[in-house]
Amino acid sequence: MPFYKHYSFDLWLTLIKSNPDFKTERTKYFHTNFNSRKKSIEEVALIFRQVDLMVNAINEKTGKNIDADEMYLMVISIINDYSTEFQDLDMDALYLEMEVLLLNHMPLLYHPESLHVLTELKSSGRSTVNILSNTGFIKGKTLRKVLENLQLSELLDFQLYSDEVRLSKPNPEFFQLMLNTIDQDKHPEIRLEEIIHIGDNPIADVKGANAMGINSLLINSNELTISYLRS
């Protein structure tokens, strides 16, 4: 694998994955608290999955960002046969409940080598590293807490999340923001061919990076893992 001056990483299904216990407990919470139509727990779980897939597709298509609060409102509306009677709902309190639930059921490293590979990249002193991630039900502010808990944040130079800048991959503006944020003191004359973006999504990660003239590496959704960066 060639050496690169800057490594950009997607997050979900690239470096981390959901804890199944979190999704189970989240489904139970909505089934108990927002279920006037008495949907089954399986139906509530399916609604979460459908909203997640739909919003991911919309964000990839528009390059913009549907926020976590909006996604939770979609779930509540669909559970209740598309009711919009949620004007009195405290969204800040609801999100805090979800954040506590997530931190109690912490996401997991996608691959056991993830920490070792990032440590090697950072400790070399020759490369910088960032996160460039689309978000969904979990906001960037929460993901920063997750990465600190997983001891990943200290290995990163910066983190960029779609909900914080209202841009989603493969939007070239999001990739350009990443390029603009690279430390110019460390890499004063870095070239596009000296940068690589690594992710699991052929559209958001690979096509998005390649359209900007950046190298890309698809992992986890194919036969490659993050260990390939060590070869």
C-alpha positions in Angstrom: 0.0 0.0 0.0 1.5 3.4 -0.9 2.3 6.0 1.8 -0.1 9.0 2.0 0.5 12.2 3.8 -3.2 12.5 4.8 -5.7 9.7 5.6 -9.4 10.5 5.8 -11.8 7.9 7.3 -15.5 7.4 7.2 -16.8 6.3 10.6 -19.8 4.0 10.7 -19.1 0.5 9.3 -15.6 1.7 8.6 -14.0 2.2 12.0 -17.0 1.5 14.3 -20.3 -0.4 14.2 -23.5 -0.2 16.3 -23.9 -2.2 19.5 -26.9 -4.4 18.9 -28.0 -3.8 22.4 -28.4 -0.1 21.7 -30.8 -0.7 18.8 -32.7 -3.2 20.9 -33.1 -0.8 23.8 -33.9 2.1 21.5 -36.7 0.1 19.8 -38.1 -0.8 23.2 -38.1 2.8 24.3 -40.1 4.0 21.3 -42.4 1.0 21.4 -43.2 1.9 25.0 -43.4 5.7 24.8 -44.5 6.6 21.3 -46.8 3.9 20.2 -50.5 4.9 20.4 -51.3 2.6 17.6 -49.9 -0.5 19.4 -47.4 -1.5 16.8 -45.4 -4.6 17.5 -41.8 -4.3 18.6 -40.8 -5.9 15.3 -42.8 -3.2 13.4 -41.1 -0.4 15.3 -37.6 -1.9 14.6 -38.5 -2.1 10.9 -39.6 1.5 10.9 -36.2 2.6 12.3 -34.5 0.6 9.6 -36.6 2.1 6.9 -36.1 5.7 8.0 -32.4 5.1 8.3 -32.1 3.8 4.8 -34.4 6.5 3.3 -32.5 9.3 5.0 -29.1 7.9 4.0 -30.3 7.8 0.4 -31.7 11.3 0.5 -28.6 12.7 2.0 -26.4 11.0 -0.6 -28.6 12.3 -3.4 -28.9 15.9 -2.2 -25.6 16.3 -0.5 -27.4 18.0 2.4 -28.3 16.7 5.8 -31.5 15.5 7.5 -30.9 15.9 11.2 -31.3 13.3 14.0 -34.2 15.2 15.5 -36.0 15.1 12.1 -35.3 11.4 11.8 -36.8 10.7 15.3 -39.9 12.7 14.4 -40.2 10.6 11.2 -40.1 7.4 13.2 -42.7 8.7 15.7 -45.0 9.8 12.9 -44.8 6.5 11.0 -45.3 4.4 14.2 -48.5 6.4 14.8 -49.8 6.0 11.2 -48.2 9.3 10.1 -49.7 11.4 12.9 -48.1 14.8 13.3 -49.3 15.3 16.9 -45.9 15.9 18.3 -45.8 19.6 18.8 -45.3 19.3 22.5 -42.5 16.8 22.3 -39.2 18.0 23.9 -36.7 17.0 21.3 -33.7 18.1 23.4 -34.8 15.8 26.2 -35.5 12.9 23.7 -32.1 13.2 22.1 -30.5 13.3 25.5 -32.3 10.0 26.4 -31.0 8.5 23.2 -27.4 9.7 23.9 -27.5 8.2 27.4 -28.8 5.0 25.9 -26.0 4.9 23.3 -23.2 5.7 25.8 -24.5 2.9 28.0 -24.4 0.5 25.0 -21.2 1.9 23.4 -20.6 1.3 19.7 -17.9 -1.3 18.9 -14.7 -1.2 16.9 -15.5 -2.6 13.5 -12.3 -4.5 13.2 -9.8 -5.3 16.0 -7.0 -3.8 13.9 -8.6 -0.4 13.7 -6.9 1.0 16.8 -3.5 -0.5 15.8 -3.6 0.9 12.3 -4.6 4.4 13.4 -1.9 4.3 16.1 0.7 3.4 13.4 -0.4 6.2 11.1 -0.4 8.8 13.9 2.9 7.7 15.6 4.8 7.8 12.3 4.8 11.6 12.5 4.5 11.8 8.8 0.8 11.6 8.3 -2.3 13.3 9.5 -5.7 11.7 10.0 -9.4 12.8 10.1 -12.9 11.6 10.3 -15.3 12.6 7.5 -18.7 11.1 8.3 -22.3 11.3 7.4 -24.5 11.1 10.5 -28.0 9.8 11.1 -29.7 9.1 14.4 -26.5 9.9 16.3 -25.1 13.5 16.2 -21.5 14.5 15.8 -21.4 15.8 19.3 -22.2 12.3 20.6 -19.8 10.6 18.2 -17.0 12.7 19.6 -17.8 11.3 23.1 -17.8 7.7 21.6 -14.4 8.1 19.9 -12.9 9.5 23.1 -14.3 6.5 25.0 -12.9 4.1 22.4 -9.5 5.9 22.6 -9.7 6.9 18.9 -10.0 10.7 19.3 -6.4 11.1 20.4 -5.3 9.5 17.1 -7.3 12.0 15.0 -6.3 15.5 13.9 -9.8 16.6 13.2 -13.4 15.3 12.9 -16.1 16.5 10.5 -19.7 15.4 10.7 -22.5 16.1 8.3 -25.0 17.3 10.9 -22.6 20.0 12.1 -21.9 21.5 8.6 -25.2 20.5 6.9 -23.3 18.7 4.1 -23.2 15.0 3.3 -20.9 12.8 1.3 -20.6 12.5 -1.7 -21.1 16.3 -1.9 -17.8 17.8 -3.1 -18.3 20.7 -0.7 -17.9 18.3 2.2 -14.8 16.8 0.8 -13.5 20.3 0.0 -14.0 21.3 3.7 -11.9 18.3 4.7 -9.1 19.4 2.3 -9.3 23.0 3.6 -9.0 21.7 7.2 -5.8 19.7 6.7 -3.0 21.3 8.7 -1.0 23.4 6.3 1.9 23.8 8.7 2.4 20.0 8.6 1.7 19.7 4.9 2.3 23.1 3.3 2.3 21.8 -0.3 0.2 18.6 -0.1 -1.1 17.3 -3.4 -4.4 15.6 -4.0 -2.6 12.4 -4.9 -1.0 12.3 -1.5 -4.5 12.1 0.2 -6.7 9.0 0.6 -10.2 8.6 1.9 -11.2 5.2 3.3 -14.8 4.0 3.7 -17.4 1.3 3.3 -19.7 3.1 0.9 -19.0 2.9 -2.9 -21.1 6.0 -3.6 -20.5 8.3 -0.6 -16.9 7.4 0.0 -15.4 6.1 -3.2 -17.2 8.1 -5.9 -17.2 11.2 -3.7 -13.4 11.1 -3.1 -12.6 10.1 -6.7 -14.6 13.0 -8.0 -12.4 15.4 -6.1 -9.2 13.7 -7.4 -8.5 12.1 -4.1 -7.5 8.4 -3.8 -10.0 6.1 -2.2 -10.1 2.7 -0.6 -13.2 0.6 -0.1 -13.2 -1.6 2.9 -15.5 -3.9 4.9 -18.3 -4.0 2.3 -15.9 -6.0 0.1 -13.0 -8.4 0.8 -10.7 -5.8 2.3 -10.3 -4.6 5.9 -8.4 -1.7 7.4 -5.4 -4.0 7.7 -4.8 -3.5 4.0 -3.4 -0.1 4.9 -0.5 -1.9 6.6 0.5 -3.9 3.5 
